[in-house]
């Protein structure tokens, strides 16, 4: 039988595809049409054969055409390789291997990229010949072959490093065990490319740490020391990257060498190449974040701190220097509008994540200046005031340079004061008045970047400035800062406007009711900015206005204030179309205002409510049929609208009922509760809970569907996939239970069976979910004690532990009503957990409800009688003395 014929391209087909590829890489061609034609060609089963032939054998073609064929092949293989006929699969693989050592570097690199993608599909076992070819190239001593093999291995290590560390039938050793010794030898290669690729490969294994690397660790560490002063900046950067990764994930390996490594990193932090210095600078934060005692770093601080400081000075090519020249007369460009992220509504205790407001300076490209400032911030938090004797003379020295040429050094000094604000506050606090007196004039400095950094630095001291209000001159100091930031909000420079607005929002959060006497002047300044800002800074202005509403609450609900800020907001609201993304920050701003004004928002509520309904409807249509909706689907419109409706429910209370009654909100809400996107479900379930509080009657016709959907969010997999959705579902079920009573019975057992695992294994779950689970379990027990009580021994102890961490409020009262109802229904079932019940009862500072206080007294005294004095004393002996003392208030 004859051997199957080897595939050969047809001249015409080859010519047509090459012509298309030439047009494809031409900047003036009709890309859409060419792409369409290429897609038509890709319907032919041997199209990939043509592409690999052009890449591998297209000697007469330009390098660019061959590369284009390779990149198109790479993309095609991802989706089509598995369905290609086996002979064609074999052809593609066999054509790539001889090209690993192609004489042209661009072709070698493209071949390495295609090999890496194909390897991810077939793995070692599906392409043993690749392993053999790479091994042969590494041992060839031919630079092109060694470089080509290392390039392919590097790309494989970058994508799937673990795949080379597997046992493969037909191979005596794991591939990485064979490659590792050879790769480590390349650390000493005279060729910079091989040193760079080999180091890059090994660095990919620091996290997964195969035995091949672990056993060669001494050789690797020694190799890093030898390469620390390599003439190639790329190699030096990879050395720094290795030290950073090692200290992050394998600190114990580095510990014996730490002093020498720290010395090298300190030198690299001053490298003439900014990228090397940046990579080295990452080391300081990593060092302070791991379990190694930071004391080893102390001796380096006198040299490290000046290095960080000099690296914090703006580089001449920093893009911020160009941006800073733009005043408000320059129109915003599309690229100026940074992506924004809306956080869906979450019910429950704070998650503890700081809401860090980033000015423009903080969200652009990460660079040496920002990394150095972050490093100084971390060092100040670790070493506290002990860094001040080294740092303060340097800051003072920079501040003393008042000539125009030294403005960057002055700016750095102000940045330093902001970076150490939290870590060194105990040492700086006595000098805070002098710091503020010094900073306030800088708000009017001629250089915009000094004005903007001064805003940020003052915001870093906001908390301490507010704490100092009762000190001598504390209020005068606060007023100067407030008025200084308001002045800068009206700056002509866009960069300063942004920094001032952001800083003011931080001050608002800290100052809250202290802002009330200044409300009129604050609102006048914010609305004056509203008249002059461009799109980019509008967003941060909305944030400042929304934060003000959160801070002062109902104080905002006065006609003189409403007349200042509501007309401009309503005008903007009417101007923006339903598909304009500038609606997002305005919707968020209205949410805060609706909650703050409460019933005072009623006069504005109807059009706002109706717009939210329209937005949700049009987006749900756009999801199915964008043409009919006249809009492209963007679920953020739905999320922001749901959150604003929640704000209206919270603000208007029962006043929202007439609006809900005349709308299709109930059916829209049920759809949103079942959406595949977690953030939509999260906000929808928050609104479900809010509506349950104020107008449950309108949920009634579809009540069981709402309950079933909400309960489904609490199964273990759903909790794992979307904990914030589960949190809101749990809270909403509890709110519904209080309002509908026994009607919740059909889902009680399902919900309880989901809540018990959360309470029994709270590790790794957020505090809010644990608290809401404990409250909802209590509410279900209160309305359906007969259903829950028979199962109480399965969860009573874990439940009581969770009740202990909830702060005193009406939700905790509801939960304890449930506890009392269950114990009354099944006193013997709860007796085994009496010590835990006592601890939960002692967790109250004070029960405000007289009825609940009496119920708790009744329960505890009932057990005391049931057990007799001996048994009761025995139980008390297991409790902490302070717990026993607190129980005395219940008469036991």
N, C-alpha and C positions, 0 to 999 in steps of 0.2 A: 504493500500500500504506500502511495507517495505521501511525503510529508506535506502538511497543509501549506499553501502558498503564503509567503509573508506579505502583509498588506503593503500596497504601494499607492501613493497619491496619483490622482489624474491631473495632468498638466492644467487643464482648463479650470478645474475646481481650485487648484493651488493658486493660480493667477488671480481668480476672482476674490478669494479670501485675502490674499496679500494686498490687493488693490483697496479692499475695504479697510484693512488694518492701517494702511497708509493714510487713507482719508480720516480714519478714527483719531489718529494722533495729530492730524493737522488742525491748528487752532481756528481756522476759518470755515471749517466744514459744518454741514447740517448734522449735528450730533444725534439728534432724535431719530432722523431718517436712517443714519448708519447703524445706530443701535438696533433699530427695528429689523434691518436686513441681517445683522449678525444673529439676532434671535431666530430669524427664519432658517438660517444655515444650521443653527444648533439643533434643529429638528432631525438633521441627518445623523444616523447612528455613528458614522466615522468622523464627525466634525472634530472631536477632540484629537483624533489621530493626525488630522491636518495641522492642528495647532501645535502639537508636540513636534511634528516634523519640521515646521517652520522655525520653532525655537531651537531645535537640536541640529538641524541640517541646512538651515536657510543661509548657506554661506554667501550667496550673492545678494542677500537682502540686508537692509540697514539694521544696525543693532537695535534701533528704536522699534522697528516693526517686529523683530524677533522677541523683544521684551514684551511688546503689546500682546503677541500671541501667547506668551507664557502667563501673563497676568489674567488674560481671558480664560486660559486653560485652568488656572488655579481656581477661579470663581466657578467654572463649570463643574470641575471635579467634585466640589463640595456637594452639589445637588445630583449629579448624574452618574458618578463613577460606579456606584453599586448596581445600577441598572444597565451598564454597558455590557455587550457580549464579552465573555471571558477572553477570546483572542485579542480583542481591542484593549481590554484592561492590561493584558500581558504586553502588548505593543507599547502602550504609554509608559509602563514601568521600565521596559528594557531600553527605550530611547533616552530616558532621563539619566540612567546610570553613567553612560560614557561622558556625559556633559558635566559631571560634578567638577572635573578639573579643566573645564574649558579655558582657553587662553584669555578670553575677554572677561574681565571682572564683572561687568554688568550682567553678562549671560550667566556666569557662575552664580551670582546672587539671585537672579530670577529662578534658576533651576533649584537652588536651595529652598526658595520660598515654595515652589510647587511640590518639591519632595516633602517638605514639612506638612503641607496640607494633606497630601496623599497618605503620608504616614499616619496621620490622625484617623484616617478612615480604615486602613488595613492593619496597622500596628506591626510589631516586629514579626509576629508569627505569620502574617500575611505577605511579608516581603523580606524573607531571609537574605535574598540577594543584595538588598540595600545595605544591610549590616556588613556583609562581606566586602562590598565595594568601598564602603566608608573606611573599613579597617585597612584595606589595601592602600587607599589613598593616603591615610595618615602615616603609613610606613614607607611611603614612596620616596621621601626626601625631595620630591618635586614641589616647588612652592605653590604653583597653581592648584595641584591636586590636594595638597595639605590644606590650603586656604579654603578651597571649595568644600572639602569634607567638613572642616571646622565650622564653616558658615551654615551648612545644612544641620549639623549636630546642634549648633547654638540655637537655631530656629526651632528645632524639635524640643530642646531643653526649655526654651522659653514658653512653648505652648503646652507640652505634656511631659514634664521631666520624669514623672513616675513611670511612664511607659517603657523607659530604658532600664528600669530596675525591676524586671519581672523574669521569672523562669520561662524559657521558650523551648518547646519540644524541638529537638534537632540541634540545639546549641548547648555546649558543655558549660558555658558560663553566662550569667546575666550580661547583656550588652554593656551596661555602665561599668561592670567590673573589668571588662576588657579595655574600654575607652579611658577610664579615669587615670591610670598610670601614664598613658601617652599624653593625655590632655595636660596633666600636671608638668610633664617634661617641657611642654611648649611655653611655660612661664619663663623659661630661660632662652627662648628663641631670639635670634638677632632681628627677627621681623616683627615690627610693632603690631601688625594686623593679627598675627598668630597669638601674640601675648594678649591682645585685647579679646579675641574670640575665646581663647582657652579660659581666661579669667571670667569672662561673661558666662561661659557654660557652667563652671564650678559654682559660681555665685547662685545660679538657679537652684542648686541642691541644698543650700543652707537650711531652708525650711523643711524639706522632706527628709534630708539627711540619710541617704542610703549608707549601708555598711561600707561600701567602697570609699566614700568620702570620710566617714568616721575613722576608718582604719588608717587613712592617709592624712589625718588632721594636722599632725606635726609638720609634715611636708608642705601642706597648704598654708599654714600660718607662717612658716619660714618664707615661703614664696611671696606672701603678701608683704612681709617686711622687706624682702629684696626688691620688690616692685614699687615701694612707697615713693621713691625718688625717680621713677621711670621718666625718660625724656618725653614720652607720649602723654599728653593731658588726658586722653581717653582712658589710658591704663591707670593713671593716678586716680581718676574719678571712680573707676571700678574698684580699686583698692579701698577707697573711702567707703564706697557702697557696701563692700564686704564687711568692714568693721562695724558699720551701722547695723546691718542685718544680723551679724553675729551677736552683738550686744542686745539686740531686741529679742531674738529667739533662742540663742544659745549662750547666755551670759556666763555660764559656768565654764565653758570652753575658753572664753576670753580672759577670765579672772586672773589666771597666773601671769598673763602678759599685759595686764591692764595699764600699768604705769608707762611701759614703752609705747603701747598703742596710743594712749592719751597724748603723749609727747608728739608722736607723729601726726596725729589729727590736729593738734594745735598748730603745727607747722603748715599742714595742708590748708588750714583755715585762712592762711595768709597767701595761698597760692596765687600766682599771677593770672591763672585761668579762673574766671568767676564760677564756672560750673564745678570745678574741683573744689573750690572754697565752699560752694553751696552744699555739695554732698558731704564735705567734712563737717559743716555747721550742723547738719541734721543729728550728728553724734551726741551733742550735749543734751538735747531733749530726750533722746533715746536712753542715754546713760541714767538720767534722773528718773525715768519712768520704770526702770526694771528693779529687780529685787536686790541688786548689788548695793551695799551701803555707799551713799554718795560722798562720804568723808574722803575717799581716795581722790576726789576731784578738788578738795579744798586747797591743796598746795599749788594747784594750777591757776586758781582764780586771779591772782595779781597779774598774770600774763594773759589769761583768757578774756577778762572783762575789757581791757583796752582793745583787744582784737575785735571783739563783737561790736564795740562802739565805733571803731573805724570802718567796719563793714556795714554799719547802719547808715552811713552817709550816702545820699543819692549818688548813683553812678551817672556819669555824663550821658550815657545812652539810655537811661531809664525812661520808659515810655510815659511815665507820669509827668515828667518835665514838660513834654509837649502838650499833654492834656491840660496841664495847669494853666497854660496860656489862654485857654478858651474862656471868654466871658459869655454872659447870657445872650449876647447878640449873635453868637454862632449857633446856627440851627443844629439840633441833635441829629446824628447819623444813625441808621438802623443798627450798626454794630455797637453803638453806645448803650443800647437798651439791653441790659444784662438779663439773663433768664431769671424768673422769679419763682418762688416755691410757696404754695399755700399749704399751711398745716391744717389738716382736717380737725374738726371739733372733737375734743376728748373730754369725757366727763369723769371727774374724780380728782384725787390729789395730784399735786404737781409731780411731774416725772423727774424733776431735778436737773433737767438740761437747761443750762443758762441760755437765755435768748440773746445771743451775741449779735449786736448790730454791727455789721461790717460796712465801713465806708468804702468808697471807690478804691482807696489805696489798698484795702485788704483783700479785695476779691479779684483783682487782676492777676497777672502772671506771678506765681510764687518765685521769689528771687532772693539773692543773698541778703539784701536789706531786711526783708520781712522775716526770713529765717533767723537772722541774727537777733532781731527784736523779740521773736518768739523764744529763742534760746535764753535771752536775758530775763524774760518773764518767768520761764521755768526755773532758772537759777535763783531768782529772787524768792520764788515760792519754796524752794528747798533750803536755801541758806539764810533767807530772811535778812535781818539788818546787818549781818556780818559782812555783806558785800558793800555796804555804804562807804566805809573808809576808803576803799579802792575806787568806787564809782563816783562819789560826789565831787571830788576834786576835778575829775575829768569833765563832768557835766558843767561845773562852775567855769572851768577853763574855756569850754566851748561857748557858754553863754556870754562870756566877757568879750568875745570877738564881735564887735558891733559893726564892722565895715561891711559893705554890700557883698564883697567877694566871699565873705565867710558865712553867708546866709545858710548854706547847707549844713555847716557844723552847728549853727544855732538850732536849726530844725531838728537835728539828731539829738541834741540835748533835751529838747522838749519831748521827743519820741521816747527817750530813755525814762524820763520822769513818768510817762504814761505806762511804760512797760513794767516798771517796778511798783506801780501804785498799790497792788494788792499784797505782793510778797513782802514788801518792806514797810508796810503801813505803820507798824508800831514805832519804828524809828523815825518815820516821816511825819506822823500825826502831830507831834508838838510843833512842827515847823509848817503845818498846813496853811496857816494864815499868810506866812511869808511866801510860800509857793504860789498861792492864789494871787497875792498882790503882784508877784512877778509875772504870772501868766496873763492876767487880764489885759495889760497893754499890748501883749503879743497878738491879741484878737484883732488889733488894728494895724498889724505890721504891713509894710508895703509888699512883702512877698506872699502870694496866695498860699503856697504850701506851708508856710509858717502859720498863717491864720487857720488853715484846715487842721494841722496836727495839734494846734493848741485847743481847738474844739474837742478833738478826740481825747487829749490828755485830761482836760477838765472833766469829761464824762467819766473817765476812769476813777476820779475822786468823788463822783456824785454822792455815793452812799455816805462817805465820811463827812462831806460838806453838809449834808442834811442832818447827820448825827450831831454836828457842831452848832446847830441853830441856837441852842440855849447858852452857848458860850458867849463871853464878851465879844461884841462885833460880829457874832455868827450870822445874825439875820442880815446885817448890812453886806457881809461877804456873799451870802446866798443871793441877795437881790442884784448885786453887781454881776455875778455869773449869769443869772437868768437874763438880765437885760443885755449882757454882752453876747450871749448866744443868740438872742432874738435879733440883735443888730446884724449878726453874721448870717442869719437865715435870709436876710435881705441883701446879702453881699452881691456884687455884680458878677463874681466868678462862680461858675457852675460847680466846680470842685468844692469850694468853700461852702456854698449853699447846702450841698449834700452832707458834708461833714457836720455842719452846724445843726441841720435837721435831725440827723442821727444822734448827735450828742444830746440834743434837747429831749428827744424821746427817752433816752436813758435817764436823764435828770427827772423827767416827768414820773417815770416808774418809781424812783426813789422818793420823790417829794410828795406825791399824791395830794392829800388835802392842803398841804402848805402852798399849793398853787392857787387855791381858791381866791385869795385877795388880789391875785394878778390876772384873773381870768380874762378880763376885758382887753388888757394890753396884749396878752398872749394871742388871743383870737384875732385881734386887729393885725398883728404881725403875720400870723399864719395865713390870713386871708389876703394880705398884701402880697405875700409870696405866691399865693394861688393865682394872682393876676399876672405874675411875671415869669413863673417857672415854665420850663419846657418839659416834654414828656418824661424824660428819664427821672428828673427830680420830683415830678408830681407824685411818683410812687412813694418816695420816702416822706413827702409832705403829708400824704394820706396816713402813713404810719404814725407820724407825730400827732396828727389830729385824733386818730383812733386811740392812741395811747393816752392822750389827754382825757378823752371820754372815759376810758377805763380807770384813770387815776382819780378823777374828781366826781364821777358818778352823777347822781341826781342834781348836784350843784349846777350842772350845765343847763338844767331845765328851767331857765328863766328867759322871758321874752327878749330882754336886752341882749342876751348872748345868742339866742336862736336867730335873731335878726341879723347878727354879724355873719354867722357861718353857714346857715342852712340855704339861703337863696343861691350863693355861688355853687354849692354842692348840687342842688336840685337842677340848676341850669346845665351843669356838666353832665349830670345823670340823663337829662333829656337829649343832650347833643350826641352822646355815644350810642352807636348802633349795637344791636344784640350780638354782633359777631366781633366787636372791637375788644381786644384783650385788655385795653386800658380800663375796662369795666371791673376787672378782678380786684385791684387795690381799692376801688371805690366801693364795691360790694363789702369788702372787709371793713372798710372805714364805717360804712352805714351799720354794720353788725355791732360794732362797739358803741356807736351813737345810740342805736335803738335800745341796747341794754342799759346805757347810762340814763337816757331820758325817761325810760319806763313809760307810764301812761302818757307822758308829754310827747311821745313820738306819734300818738294816735292821729294827729292832724296830717302827718306825712305818710301814714302807713298804707293806705289803699293802693296808690300807684306803685309803691315799692313792692308790696306783696304780689300784685298782679304781674309786675315785670319778672319777678323771680319765677312765678308759675310759667310764664311764657318762655323764659330762658330754658327751663327744664324740659318743657314740651318740645321746643324746637331742637334742642340737642338730642333728645331721645329719638326724634324723627331723623335727624342728621346721621345718627348711628346706623339707621337702616337704609335711608335714602337721602344722601347729601344733596342731590339735585332738587328734590321736592322741598327740602328744608331751606335751600338757598344758603347753606352754611356747611363748613367742614366740621366734623365732630371733634369737640374738645371737652373732655369730661370736667375740666376745671370750672367751666361755666356752671355745671350742675352742682359741684361741691361747694363753690362760693355761694350759690343761690340757696342751697339747703342750709348752709351755716347762717346766712342772713335771716332765713325764715325761723331758725332756732333763736336768733337774737330777738326777732319780733315777738316770738312766743314768750321769751323770758321777760322782755320789756313790757309788753302789753298785757301779759297774763290772760285772764278770761276775755279781755277786750279783743283778742284775735279771733274769737269764736265766729262772729258774723262773717269775717273774711273767709275762714276755712269752710263754713257752711255753703257759701256760694261758689266754691271753686272745685276743681278736680284734684286737689292736693292729695286726698287719701289714696286714690288709685296710682297717682304718680309716685307717691312715697313708697308704696308697696313694691312697685317696679324697681325703684332705686335700692330698696333693702335687699333685692335679689341680684343686683348688678354684679358682674364678674370682677369689677375693679374694687379693690379693698377700700380706697379712700372715699369712693361714692357710698359704699355700704356703711362706712364709719360715720359719715356725716348724716346719712339717712336715719341710722339707728339713734343718733343723738337727737334728731328732730322728733323721732317717734317717742322718745322719753319725754321731751319737752311738751309735745302735744298731749301726752298722757296726763301730764300734770294739770293742764289748763282747759282742755276740751276733749276728754276721752270719748264723749258721746259720738263724736264724728268719726271715730275709728271703729265704732261698734259693728257696722255691717261687714267688715272684713277682719274682725278681731282675731279669730282663730288662725287666719292666714298669717297675720303679723306675728302672732306668738310662735307659730311653727317655724317661720323664717328666722326669727330672733334666736330661738332655742338651737337651731341648726348651727349658728355661729359659735356655740359653746362646746361642740364636740372636740376631743383632744387634738385632732389634726387641724381644725379651724383655729384653735387657740394658738397652736404652734405657727401656723401660716400667717395669721394676722391678729396679734394680741390686742391691738387697739380697737379693732372691730368687735372682738369678743368682749372687751371692757364695756363698750357702749351698749352692746346687746344685753349684757348682764344688767346694767343700770336701767335700761328701758323696761325690761321684764319686771324689775322691782317696782318701778314707778307705776306700771300698769296694774300690778298686783294690788297696790294700795287703793287704786281707783275702782277696779272691777270686782274685787273680792273673789267669791267662790267661782266666778266664771273662768278663772285662770286654772282651775283644777285639771283640765286635760293635759297640760304640759308640765305640771308640777314635778312628777317623778323624773321625767326626761331632764328637766333643768337641774334638779337636785343631784342627779347622778353625774352631771357634768361639773357642777360646782364643787362637789366633794374632792375629786382629784386635785383641783386647783388649790383648795385649802390644805390638803394633806401634803402636797409637794410644792410649796411656794417658791422654792429656790429658782432663781433666774427669771421669775415673772415680775412684772412691774407692780409696785405697791398699790397703784390705783385698781388693778384687776382684783387683787386679793381683798382689798377693802370693799369693793363693789360686790364681790362674791359673798362676803360675810353679811353685808346689808341685805342683799337680795334673798339669801337663804333665810334670814330673819323675817323679811316681809312675807315670803311664801309660808313660813311657819305660823305667822300671825293670822293670815287669812285662811289657811288650810291646815291647822294643827293636826287634825285627824289623819291627813294623808302623810305628813312628814314625820310625826312623832314616832311611829313604829320603827323608823330607820335611824333614830338619833344616835344609837351607840356607835354607828359607823363613822360619825363625823363630829360628835360633840366636843372632843378635846381640841381638834384642829380648828374648829369654828371659834371656840372660846379664845384660843391664842390669837386668832385674827381680830376678834372684837376688841382685844386689849389695845391694838395699835390705832384704832379709829378715834379721831378727835371728837369731843363732845359736840353733838348737834342733833337736829331732828332726825337725820337718817340713822344715827346710832340709837336714838330712842325707838324708832320703828323696829330695828333689829332686836332690841331687848324686849319689846312687847312680844316678838316672836319667841324669844328664849323662854319667857315666862309662860306663854301659851303652851309651849311644848312640854315644859316641866310639869305644868298642871295636868296635861293630857296623859303623861307617862312618867310619873315621879320616880318609879323604880328604875326605868331605863336610863335616867339621867344620874342616878345616885353614884354610879361608878366614876363619874366625871365631876364629882362635887368640888374637888379642889380647884379644877379648871374654871368651873362656874364662879367660884368665889373670887378667883383672880380677875375674871372678866368684870364682875360687879365692882371690884376695887379699882378698876381702871378709870372710873368716872372721877372728874374733878367735882362735879355736882350735877345731879339729875334735876333739871329745871321742872319737869312735869311731875306734879304731885301724885297723879294717878300711877305713873310708872314707878316712882319712888316707893309707893305703898305696895305695888305688886312685887317688887324686888324684896322688900322687907318680909312680905308674906312667904315668899319662896324660901328664903334663907331660914326664917324662924320655923317654917314647916320642917325643913331638914334637921334643924337643931332638936326639935321635939322627937322626930322620927328616930334619930340616932341615939338620943339620950346624951347626958353630959359626957360620959366616957368616950363615946364614938365621935362626938363633935370635937372634943379636945384633941383627939387623935388626928382628926382631919386638919385642925388649926396648926398642929405641930409640924405639918408638912409644908406650911406656907411661910414666906418671908415675914418678919415682924412688922414691916411697914404695911403689908397687905392686910394682916390681922387688924392693925390699928385702923385702917380705912374702912374695914367692915363694921366697925363699931357704930358708924353713922346709920346703919340699917337695924340697929337694936339687937345685935347678936354678940 
